[in-house]
Amino acid sequence: MRFWSPATLKSLVLPGGVLLLGVAILLYSGWLTLALPALSFLYYCAIGGGMLLAWRFHSSRICLSLLVLFLAQQAVGFFGVQAQQVSTAVQIVAVLVPVNFVLIALMQERGFTVASMAPVVLLLFIQSITVAVLCTAVEQKPSPGLHHLAPTVPLPRYAVVVILAGAVILIARYLITQKPVDSALLWSLCAASLALHFTGTARTSTMYWAAAGCILAVSIVENSYLLAYHDELTTLPSRRAFNDALLRLQSPYSIAVVDIDHFKRFNDTYGHDTGDQVLRLVAANLARVTGGGQAHRCGGEEFMILFPGKTAADVVDHLERLRKGIELSEFRLREGDRRSIPRGPDRRNQRTRGRASKGRAIRKLTEQKPAEAAILSVTVSIGVATSAKAEMAPEVVLKAADKALYRAKENGRNRVETASPIRGDRAKAAGIA
C-alpha cells in the first residue's frame, strides 16, 4: 500500500487542513470583523449542526468528538477571567482532548446504541467533574493583575508532547484506514489546541473552537461522498463515479474492461474472505495503472479503466504491464484460510473416512513439517476499445470492450485483447449511437 501517494496526501489535507488554514488567514489578516456574539453563535451552530448530522448519518464517533469539544470549551470558559483557574483548566483540557480523540479514533463505529455510547459518555462525565474539582481547588491569589488573562495561555511542555503524540497517532490511523473521520479528528485537534493557546483572546479562541466543530461536521459530508462514489472494499471509485466520468468523456478515449480469471473458483474453494483479499490485491494494482488511466470497480470481479484522450494503441502497453504486474504479484494464502475438504456431495464421506484413519492421520501430522503458506496465482483478462467518432455513445465503446474481454477469455485468459475499430454504421445498427 502506498501510504504517501499524492491522492492520500490530498485527502489528508482536504478539507480539514484547508479549512483551518482559511480560518487562520482570516484571523491574522484582520478581514474577520464579526463581533464575539456572532462568533459564539457560529460556534454553537457548528456544534449543534454537527451533532444533528452525526445523528442523522449514524456517526457516533463524530458525535462523541463534538461532545468532547463542547465540554472542553465549557470547562475553560466556566471560570471567566480567574487567571489561575483558567490556566489550570487549559492545562488539563490540553491533555484530555488529544487522549479522548485518540480513543474515539480507535473505536469501531457501532451507531447510537446504549452499549457503545454509555461507557464513553460516563468517562466524559467523570472527566468533567475532575476538571471542575481540580480547578475549584486552585487557590486564588489576591493580586488584581492575576485576574486578567494574557492574550495567549502558554501550554505546558507535557501537554504539547501529548498533543503531538496524539497527532502522530491520528496520522498513522488515517494512513491505515483512509477514512475522512480520522483526518477530521487530526485537524480538529489542531484547531482545538490553537483555541486553548489563544484562550486570553476571546474572538480568536472562539473562532478556532468553531473551526474545530466545522471540520468534524464537514467530515460527515465527506464520508457520505466517499461511500457514494467509492467502493468500500477496494477504495476504488464505484460504478456511480464511473457513470459520471462517462458523461465528461470527449473523443478520443478508451475503455478497458478487466475481469479476474476464475474468481468464482477462489470463493468456492477458499471462501469469501479470500475472495475479498484477491479483490484488494487486484484493485491495488489497478490503482497504480499507468498511461493516465482511472480504475473503477463496477461490481463483483469486474473493473473498468478509463483513458481520456488515448487510443487503444496508446494504452495497450500500459494494460499489458498491468496484466503482468498482477500475474507476478504474490498472493500467499494463510493455512487457516484453506478449505481442506472440497465442497460437494462427497464431503460427508470424506469426513467419515477421516475418522476411521484417525491414528494414521495423527502419525502423519507428527512427521510433517509446518506447512508454509500456499501461493495462489491471480490473473486477469482485459478487453479494450476506443471511440471512433466524437458523437459515438460511450455505451457502444463499452460494449465493444466487453466483446474484446470475452474474446480474451475464449483465447485462454490472462491476456489483453483489443476491439476492432468501431464504425458509425455498426454503432447505429446496435441501436445505441
C-alpha positions as CSV (number, residue, x, y, z in Angstrom):
1,M,0.0,0.0,0.0
2,R,1.3,3.4,-1.0
3,F,0.8,5.4,2.2
4,W,2.3,8.7,0.8
5,S,0.7,8.8,-2.6
6,P,-0.4,12.2,-3.9
7,A,-4.1,11.1,-3.6
8,T,-3.6,10.1,0.0
9,L,-1.9,13.4,0.9
10,K,-4.6,15.4,-0.9
11,S,-7.4,13.6,1.0
12,L,-5.5,14.1,4.3
13,V,-5.3,17.9,3.8
14,L,-8.7,18.4,2.2
15,P,-11.0,19.6,3.6
16,G,-9.9,19.9,7.2
17,G,-6.4,21.4,6.7
18,V,-7.6,23.9,4.2
19,L,-10.5,25.0,6.4
20,L,-8.2,25.5,9.3
21,L,-5.7,27.4,7.2
22,G,-8.5,29.6,5.9
23,V,-9.6,30.5,9.4
24,A,-6.1,31.3,10.4
25,I,-5.7,33.7,7.4
26,L,-9.0,35.4,8.3
27,L,-7.9,36.0,11.9
28,Y,-4.4,37.3,11.2
29,S,-5.3,39.4,8.1
30,G,-8.0,41.3,10.0
31,W,-10.7,40.5,7.4
32,L,-12.8,38.8,10.1
33,T,-14.8,41.7,11.7
34,L,-17.6,39.7,13.3
35,A,-18.3,40.5,16.9
36,L,-17.9,38.0,19.7
37,P,-21.6,37.2,20.0
38,A,-21.8,36.4,16.3
39,L,-18.7,34.1,16.5
40,S,-20.2,32.4,19.6
41,F,-23.4,31.8,17.6
42,L,-21.3,30.3,14.7
43,Y,-19.6,28.0,17.2
44,Y,-22.9,26.7,18.7
45,C,-24.2,26.2,15.1
46,A,-21.1,24.2,14.3
47,I,-21.5,22.0,17.4
48,G,-25.3,21.6,17.2
49,G,-25.4,21.2,13.4
50,G,-22.6,18.7,13.5
51,M,-24.3,16.6,16.2
52,L,-27.5,16.7,14.2
53,L,-25.7,15.4,11.1
54,A,-23.9,12.8,13.1
55,W,-27.2,11.5,14.5
56,R,-28.8,11.5,11.0
57,F,-25.9,9.6,9.5
58,H,-25.4,7.3,12.5
59,S,-21.9,8.6,13.2
60,S,-21.4,8.1,16.9
61,R,-17.7,8.8,16.7
62,I,-18.2,12.3,15.3
63,C,-21.0,13.0,17.8
64,L,-18.7,12.0,20.7
65,S,-15.9,14.1,19.3
66,L,-18.2,17.1,19.1
67,L,-19.2,16.4,22.7
68,V,-15.5,16.4,23.7
69,L,-15.1,19.8,22.1
70,F,-18.1,21.3,23.7
71,L,-17.1,20.1,27.2
72,A,-13.6,21.3,26.7
73,Q,-14.7,24.8,25.7
74,Q,-17.2,24.9,28.5
75,A,-14.6,23.8,31.0
76,V,-12.3,26.7,30.0
77,G,-15.0,29.3,29.8
78,F,-16.7,28.3,33.0
79,F,-14.2,30.2,35.2
80,G,-14.5,33.5,33.5
81,V,-11.3,35.6,33.9
82,Q,-10.0,33.9,37.0
83,A,-6.4,33.5,35.8
84,Q,-5.2,30.6,37.9
85,Q,-8.4,28.6,37.4
86,V,-8.5,29.2,33.6
87,S,-4.8,28.3,33.3
88,T,-5.3,25.1,35.2
89,A,-8.4,24.2,33.1
90,V,-6.4,24.9,29.9
91,Q,-3.6,22.6,31.0
92,I,-5.9,19.7,31.9
93,V,-8.1,20.1,28.8
94,A,-5.0,20.2,26.6
95,V,-4.2,16.7,27.8
96,L,-7.7,15.3,27.8
97,V,-8.7,16.4,24.3
98,P,-6.0,14.5,22.4
99,V,-6.3,11.5,24.6
100,N,-10.1,11.4,24.0
101,F,-9.7,11.9,20.3
102,V,-7.2,9.0,20.0
103,L,-9.6,6.8,21.9
104,I,-12.5,7.8,19.7
105,A,-10.4,7.2,16.6
106,L,-9.6,3.6,17.8
107,M,-13.3,2.9,18.4
108,Q,-15.4,0.9,16.0
109,E,-18.4,2.6,14.6
110,R,-21.5,1.0,16.2
111,G,-24.1,3.7,15.9
112,F,-26.1,5.2,18.7
113,T,-26.5,2.1,20.9
114,V,-26.6,2.3,24.7
115,A,-23.8,-0.4,24.9
116,S,-21.4,1.7,22.8
117,M,-22.3,5.2,23.9
118,A,-22.9,4.8,27.7
119,P,-19.2,4.0,28.7
120,V,-17.8,6.9,26.7
121,V,-20.4,9.4,28.0
122,L,-19.8,8.2,31.6
123,L,-16.0,8.7,31.0
124,L,-16.5,12.2,29.8
125,F,-18.8,13.0,32.7
126,I,-16.1,11.8,35.1
127,Q,-13.5,13.9,33.3
128,S,-15.7,17.0,33.5
129,I,-16.3,16.5,37.3
130,T,-12.5,16.0,37.8
131,V,-11.7,19.2,35.9
132,A,-14.2,21.2,37.9
133,V,-12.9,19.9,41.2
134,L,-9.2,20.5,40.3
135,C,-9.8,24.0,39.1
136,T,-12.0,24.9,42.0
137,A,-9.3,23.7,44.4
138,V,-6.8,26.1,42.9
139,E,-6.0,28.9,45.5
140,Q,-6.8,32.4,44.1
141,K,-4.1,35.0,44.9
142,P,-5.4,38.5,45.8
143,S,-3.2,40.3,43.3
144,P,-5.5,42.1,40.9
145,G,-3.1,41.7,38.0
146,L,-3.5,37.9,38.0
147,H,-7.2,38.2,37.4
148,H,-6.6,39.4,33.8
149,L,-5.7,36.8,31.2
150,A,-2.8,37.4,28.9
151,P,-3.6,37.2,25.1
152,T,-2.1,33.8,25.0
153,V,-2.0,31.0,27.6
154,P,1.2,29.0,27.1
155,L,0.7,25.3,27.1
156,P,3.0,23.3,29.4
157,R,5.6,21.0,27.8
158,Y,3.9,17.8,28.8
159,A,0.6,19.0,27.2
160,V,2.5,19.8,24.0
161,V,4.0,16.3,24.0
162,V,0.6,14.7,24.5
163,I,-0.9,16.8,21.6
164,L,2.0,15.9,19.3
165,A,1.8,12.3,20.2
166,G,-2.0,12.3,19.6
167,A,-1.5,14.0,16.2
168,V,1.1,11.3,15.2
169,I,-1.3,8.5,16.2
170,L,-4.2,10.1,14.2
171,I,-2.0,10.5,11.1
172,A,-1.0,6.8,11.4
173,R,-4.6,5.9,11.9
174,Y,-5.6,7.8,8.8
175,L,-2.9,6.2,6.7
176,I,-4.2,2.8,7.7
177,T,-7.9,3.4,7.3
178,Q,-8.1,6.2,4.7
179,K,-11.3,7.4,6.4
180,P,-12.3,11.1,6.5
181,V,-13.3,10.8,10.1
182,D,-9.7,10.2,11.2
183,S,-8.4,13.1,9.1
184,A,-11.0,15.3,10.6
185,L,-10.0,14.3,14.2
186,L,-6.4,15.3,13.3
187,W,-7.3,18.8,12.1
188,S,-9.9,19.3,14.8
189,L,-7.3,18.5,17.4
190,C,-5.0,21.2,15.8
191,A,-7.8,23.7,15.9
192,A,-8.7,22.9,19.5
193,S,-5.1,23.3,20.5
194,L,-4.9,26.7,18.9
195,A,-8.2,27.6,20.7
196,L,-6.6,26.7,24.0
197,H,-3.5,28.6,23.3
198,F,-5.5,31.8,22.5
199,T,-7.8,31.5,25.4
200,G,-7.0,35.0,26.5
201,T,-8.2,36.4,23.2
202,A,-11.9,35.6,23.2
203,R,-12.6,36.2,19.5
204,T,-9.6,34.2,18.3
205,S,-10.3,31.3,20.6
206,T,-14.0,31.2,19.8
207,M,-13.2,31.1,16.1
208,Y,-10.8,28.2,16.5
209,W,-13.4,26.3,18.5
210,A,-15.9,26.9,15.8
211,A,-13.4,25.7,13.2
212,A,-12.8,22.5,15.2
213,G,-16.5,21.8,15.2
214,C,-17.0,22.7,11.5
215,I,-14.1,20.3,10.5
216,L,-15.8,17.4,12.2
217,A,-19.2,18.3,10.7
218,V,-17.8,18.6,7.2
219,S,-16.2,15.1,7.6
220,I,-19.7,13.6,7.7
221,V,-20.5,15.0,4.3
222,E,-17.0,13.9,3.0
223,N,-17.6,10.4,4.3
224,S,-21.0,10.2,2.7
225,Y,-19.5,11.3,-0.6
226,L,-16.8,8.6,-0.2
227,L,-19.4,5.9,0.4
228,A,-21.5,7.0,-2.5
229,Y,-18.6,7.3,-5.1
230,H,-16.1,4.8,-3.8
231,D,-16.1,1.1,-3.3
232,E,-15.8,0.4,0.4
233,L,-13.9,-2.9,-0.1
234,T,-11.2,-1.8,-2.6
235,T,-11.4,2.0,-2.1
236,L,-11.6,2.4,-5.9
237,P,-14.2,4.7,-7.4
238,S,-17.5,2.9,-7.8
239,R,-20.0,2.5,-10.6
240,R,-21.6,5.8,-9.8
241,A,-18.3,7.6,-10.3
242,F,-17.8,5.6,-13.5
243,N,-21.1,6.7,-14.9
244,D,-20.4,10.3,-14.0
245,A,-17.0,10.1,-15.7
246,L,-18.6,8.7,-18.9
247,L,-20.6,11.9,-19.2
248,R,-17.5,14.0,-19.2
249,L,-15.5,12.0,-21.8
250,Q,-14.5,13.6,-25.1
251,S,-13.3,11.7,-28.1
252,P,-10.8,10.1,-28.4
253,Y,-10.9,7.9,-25.3
254,S,-10.5,4.3,-24.5
255,I,-12.3,2.0,-22.1
256,A,-10.7,-1.2,-20.7
257,V,-12.8,-3.9,-19.0
258,V,-10.8,-6.0,-16.5
259,D,-12.1,-9.3,-15.2
260,I,-10.4,-11.6,-12.6
261,D,-9.9,-15.1,-14.1
262,H,-11.8,-17.9,-12.3
263,F,-12.8,-15.7,-9.5
264,K,-15.8,-17.9,-8.6
265,R,-13.3,-20.7,-8.0
266,F,-11.5,-18.6,-5.4
267,N,-14.7,-18.1,-3.5
268,D,-15.9,-21.7,-3.7
269,T,-12.6,-23.2,-2.8
270,Y,-11.1,-20.8,-0.2
271,G,-14.1,-18.8,1.0
272,H,-15.3,-15.2,0.5
273,D,-12.7,-13.8,2.8
274,T,-10.0,-15.0,0.5
275,G,-12.1,-13.7,-2.4
276,D,-12.1,-10.2,-0.8
277,Q,-8.3,-10.4,-0.4
278,V,-8.0,-11.2,-4.1
279,L,-10.2,-8.2,-5.0
280,R,-8.0,-5.9,-2.9
281,L,-4.8,-7.3,-4.5
282,V,-6.1,-6.6,-8.0
283,A,-7.5,-3.2,-7.0
284,A,-4.2,-2.2,-5.6
285,N,-2.5,-2.9,-8.9
286,L,-5.3,-1.2,-10.9
287,A,-5.0,1.9,-8.7
288,R,-1.4,2.2,-10.0
289,V,-2.2,1.8,-13.7
290,T,0.0,4.0,-15.9
291,G,-1.0,5.9,-19.1
292,G,-3.4,8.3,-17.4
293,G,-6.0,5.6,-16.6
294,Q,-8.5,5.8,-13.8
295,A,-9.7,2.4,-12.5
296,H,-13.3,1.8,-11.2
297,R,-14.9,-1.2,-9.6
298,C,-18.3,-1.7,-11.2
299,G,-19.4,-4.8,-9.4
300,G,-18.2,-8.3,-8.4
301,E,-14.9,-9.1,-10.0
302,E,-15.3,-6.6,-12.9
303,F,-13.3,-3.4,-13.1
304,M,-13.3,-0.6,-15.7
305,I,-10.4,1.7,-16.6
306,L,-11.0,5.0,-18.4
307,F,-8.2,6.5,-20.6
308,P,-9.3,10.0,-21.6
309,G,-7.6,11.3,-24.7
310,K,-6.0,7.9,-25.5
311,T,-6.5,5.4,-28.2
312,A,-6.2,1.6,-27.9
313,A,-2.7,1.7,-29.4
314,D,-1.7,4.2,-26.7
315,V,-2.8,2.1,-23.8
316,V,-2.1,-1.5,-24.8
317,D,1.4,-1.4,-23.5
318,H,0.2,0.0,-20.2
319,L,-2.5,-2.6,-19.9
320,E,0.0,-5.4,-20.7
321,R,2.3,-4.1,-18.0
322,L,-0.7,-4.1,-15.6
323,R,-1.6,-7.7,-16.5
324,K,2.0,-8.8,-15.9
325,G,2.1,-7.0,-12.6
326,I,-1.0,-8.7,-11.3
327,E,0.3,-12.1,-12.6
328,L,3.6,-11.6,-10.8
329,S,2.0,-10.4,-7.5
330,E,2.4,-13.0,-4.8
331,F,-0.8,-13.9,-3.0
332,R,0.0,-16.0,0.0
333,L,-2.9,-17.9,1.5
334,R,-2.8,-18.4,5.2
335,E,-3.1,-22.0,6.4
336,G,-6.2,-21.2,8.4
337,D,-7.9,-19.8,5.4
338,R,-7.8,-23.0,3.3
339,R,-10.7,-25.4,2.9
340,S,-9.0,-28.8,3.1
341,I,-12.2,-30.6,2.2
342,P,-13.8,-29.7,-1.2
343,R,-17.4,-28.7,-1.4
344,G,-19.7,-31.2,-2.9
345,P,-21.8,-34.4,-2.3
346,D,-18.7,-36.4,-1.3
347,R,-17.7,-34.1,1.6
348,R,-19.5,-36.1,4.3
349,N,-18.0,-39.3,3.1
350,Q,-14.5,-37.8,3.2
351,R,-15.1,-36.8,6.8
352,T,-16.3,-40.3,7.7
353,R,-13.3,-41.9,6.2
354,G,-11.1,-39.4,8.1
355,R,-12.5,-40.7,11.4
356,A,-11.6,-44.2,10.5
357,S,-8.0,-43.4,9.9
358,K,-7.6,-41.0,12.8
359,G,-4.5,-42.8,14.2
360,R,-2.7,-42.8,10.8
361,A,-3.6,-39.1,10.4
362,I,-2.0,-38.3,13.7
363,R,1.2,-40.1,12.9
364,K,1.3,-38.3,9.5
365,L,1.0,-34.9,11.2
366,T,3.8,-35.6,13.6
367,E,6.1,-36.5,10.7
368,Q,5.2,-33.4,8.7
369,K,7.0,-30.1,8.9
370,P,4.9,-27.0,9.5
371,A,3.1,-26.2,6.2
372,E,4.1,-23.0,4.5
373,A,1.5,-20.5,3.2
374,A,0.3,-21.5,-0.2
375,I,0.9,-19.1,-3.1
376,L,-2.1,-18.6,-5.3
377,S,-1.9,-17.4,-8.9
378,V,-4.1,-14.5,-9.7
379,T,-4.6,-13.4,-13.3
380,V,-6.9,-11.1,-15.2
381,S,-8.3,-10.8,-18.7
382,I,-8.6,-7.4,-20.3
383,G,-10.6,-6.1,-23.2
384,V,-10.1,-2.5,-24.5
385,A,-11.9,-0.4,-27.1
386,T,-11.6,3.1,-28.4
387,S,-14.1,5.7,-29.6
388,A,-14.1,6.3,-33.3
389,K,-16.2,9.4,-33.6
390,A,-16.9,12.3,-31.3
391,E,-20.7,11.6,-31.5
392,M,-20.3,7.9,-30.5
393,A,-22.0,7.0,-27.3
394,P,-19.8,5.6,-24.5
395,E,-22.2,2.6,-24.3
396,V,-21.1,1.5,-27.7
397,V,-17.4,1.6,-26.8
398,L,-18.2,-0.2,-23.6
399,K,-20.0,-3.0,-25.5
400,A,-17.0,-3.4,-27.8
401,A,-14.7,-3.6,-24.8
402,D,-16.9,-6.3,-23.4
403,K,-16.7,-8.3,-26.6
404,A,-12.9,-8.0,-26.6
405,L,-12.9,-9.3,-23.0
406,Y,-15.0,-12.3,-23.9
407,R,-12.5,-13.0,-26.8
408,A,-9.6,-12.8,-24.3
409,K,-11.3,-15.4,-22.1
410,E,-12.0,-17.7,-25.1
411,N,-8.4,-17.4,-26.2
412,G,-7.1,-18.8,-22.9
413,R,-7.5,-15.9,-20.4
414,N,-4.6,-13.9,-18.8
415,R,-4.3,-11.7,-21.9
416,V,-5.2,-8.3,-23.4
417,E,-7.5,-8.1,-26.4
418,T,-8.2,-5.0,-28.5
419,A,-11.6,-4.5,-30.0
420,S,-11.9,-4.0,-33.8
421,P,-12.4,-0.4,-34.9
422,I,-16.0,0.7,-34.3
423,R,-17.6,2.3,-37.3
424,G,-20.5,4.6,-37.3
425,D,-22.8,2.3,-39.2
426,R,-22.1,-0.5,-36.7
427,A,-22.9,1.8,-33.8
428,K,-26.3,2.7,-35.4
429,A,-27.0,-0.9,-36.1
430,A,-26.6,-1.6,-32.4
431,G,-29.3,0.9,-31.7
432,I,-27.3,2.9,-29.2
433,A,-25.5,5.6,-31.0
